[in-house]
């Protein structure tokens, strides 16, 4: 099934679920509203014509430009983008699903943005969401075990955020 056909099916689910798409990209993608992400993912997995039964990865990208002069030239507002790569092993089709969320919950610096977990839909999301939480600072609500997976439990910050400042030392070990 073509991504345009998948977009048509998702558009029929109701207004406000699909917030954007680019069918001409190298990897065509569909963007969904964060508040509908779990429902859309469940539909993508269970709809007989779609059957997206495999989640390859979840990636978090920080769209932030710390340099004020460069930020003024950017054609986007700072945000975090989540990217889900899905496949149907049954129907042999693929999909890139995106969701955009603010960098900080309620625009309060340090308050991690939240998105519903899809770990109950695809078990592989358990590890992928933990990695995005750890490195990009996105909280997945409803996740069964949301804790750091690569950094130590007492690590401060999220290393893939563009405004992250690496510590000079950690537990007496010089980092630079």
C-alpha positions in Angstrom: 0.0 0.0 0.0 1.3 3.5 -0.9 1.8 6.1 1.8 -0.8 8.3 0.1 -3.4 5.5 0.6 -2.3 5.2 4.3 -2.7 9.0 4.6 -6.2 8.8 3.2 -7.2 6.1 5.7 -5.7 8.1 8.6 -7.4 11.2 7.5 -10.8 9.4 7.7 -10.2 8.7 11.4 -11.3 12.2 12.3 -10.2 15.8 12.2 -7.1 16.8 14.1 -5.3 13.4 14.0 -3.2 14.0 10.9 -1.3 17.3 11.2 1.0 17.1 8.2 2.7 14.9 5.6 5.4 14.9 3.0 4.8 12.2 0.4 7.6 13.4 -1.8 10.4 12.9 0.8 13.0 10.2 0.4 11.2 8.5 3.3 7.6 9.7 2.9 6.1 10.6 6.3 2.8 11.4 8.0 2.7 13.6 11.1 0.0 13.0 13.8 -1.1 15.1 16.8 0.7 14.0 20.0 -2.6 13.6 21.8 -3.8 11.1 19.2 -0.5 9.2 18.8 -1.4 6.1 20.7 -4.8 5.8 19.1 -3.3 6.2 15.6 -0.6 3.6 16.3 -3.2 1.1 17.6 -5.2 1.6 14.4 -2.0 1.2 12.3 -1.3 -2.1 14.0 -4.8 -3.5 14.1 -6.4 -2.3 10.8 -6.4 -5.4 8.5 -5.3 -3.5 5.4 -2.4 -2.0 7.3 -1.1 -4.4 10.0 2.0 -2.4 11.0 3.2 -5.2 13.3 6.8 -4.0 13.6 8.3 -0.9 15.1 11.9 -0.6 14.0 12.9 2.4 16.1 11.8 5.6 17.8 14.0 8.6 17.4 14.0 12.0 19.1 15.3 15.1 17.3 15.8 18.4 19.1 15.0 21.3 16.7 16.7 24.1 18.7 19.4 26.6 17.6 21.3 27.9 20.7 22.9 30.7 18.7 20.4 33.6 18.7 21.6 35.0 15.3 21.2 31.6 13.6 17.9 31.0 15.4 16.5 34.2 13.9 17.2 32.7 10.5 15.5 29.4 11.2 12.2 28.7 9.4 10.9 26.7 12.4 10.1 27.2 16.1 12.1 25.1 18.6 10.5 21.7 19.2 11.2 18.0 19.7 10.2 15.7 16.9 9.6 12.0 17.4 10.0 9.7 14.5 8.6 6.2 14.4 9.7 3.7 11.6 7.0 1.1 11.1 6.7 -2.0 8.9 4.0 -4.5 8.0 5.7 -7.8 7.6 2.3 -9.2 6.4 1.7 -6.6 3.7 5.3 -5.6 3.0 4.9 -1.9 3.3 6.6 0.8 5.5 5.7 4.0 7.1 7.5 6.9 8.8 5.2 8.4 11.5 6.1 11.8 13.1 4.9 13.7 16.2 6.0 17.2 17.2 6.0 18.4 20.7 7.2 21.5 22.6 10.8 21.4 23.9 9.4 21.9 27.5 6.1 21.0 29.0 4.0 24.2 29.5 7.0 26.2 28.3 8.7 25.7 31.6 12.5 25.0 31.0 13.4 21.8 32.7 9.9 20.3 32.6 10.2 17.4 30.1 7.6 17.2 27.4 5.2 14.3 27.5 3.8 11.9 24.9 1.8 8.7 25.3 3.9 5.5 25.3 3.3 3.0 22.5 5.1 0.2 24.5 1.7 -1.5 25.0 1.2 -1.6 21.2 4.7 -2.7 20.1 7.0 -4.3 22.8 10.1 -3.0 21.1 9.0 0.5 22.0 9.9 -0.2 25.7 13.6 0.1 24.9 13.4 2.7 22.2 11.3 5.1 24.4 13.7 4.6 27.3 16.6 5.6 25.0 14.7 8.7 23.8 13.8 9.6 27.4 17.4 9.2 28.5 19.2 11.0 25.7 16.6 13.5 24.4 14.5 14.2 27.5 11.0 13.1 26.5 8.7 11.6 29.1 6.5 8.7 27.7 3.4 8.6 29.9 2.1 5.1 30.6 5.5 3.5 30.0 6.0 0.4 32.1 9.5 1.1 33.2 10.7 4.6 32.2 14.2 5.0 33.5 17.6 5.8 32.1 19.1 3.1 29.9 22.5 4.5 28.7 23.4 7.2 31.2 23.8 6.5 35.0 20.6 7.0 37.1 22.0 10.2 38.7 23.2 11.8 35.4 22.0 15.4 35.0 20.5 16.4 31.7 19.9 14.8 28.4 23.0 14.6 26.1 21.2 14.9 22.7 19.5 18.1 23.5 21.1 21.0 21.7 21.4 23.1 24.9 23.0 20.2 26.9 26.2 21.2 28.8 28.5 18.3 29.4 29.8 18.2 33.0 33.5 18.8 33.7 33.6 15.8 35.9 31.5 12.9 37.1 32.1 11.3 40.5 35.6 12.6 40.7 36.5 11.5 37.1 37.5 14.4 34.8 35.4 14.4 31.7 37.3 16.8 29.5 
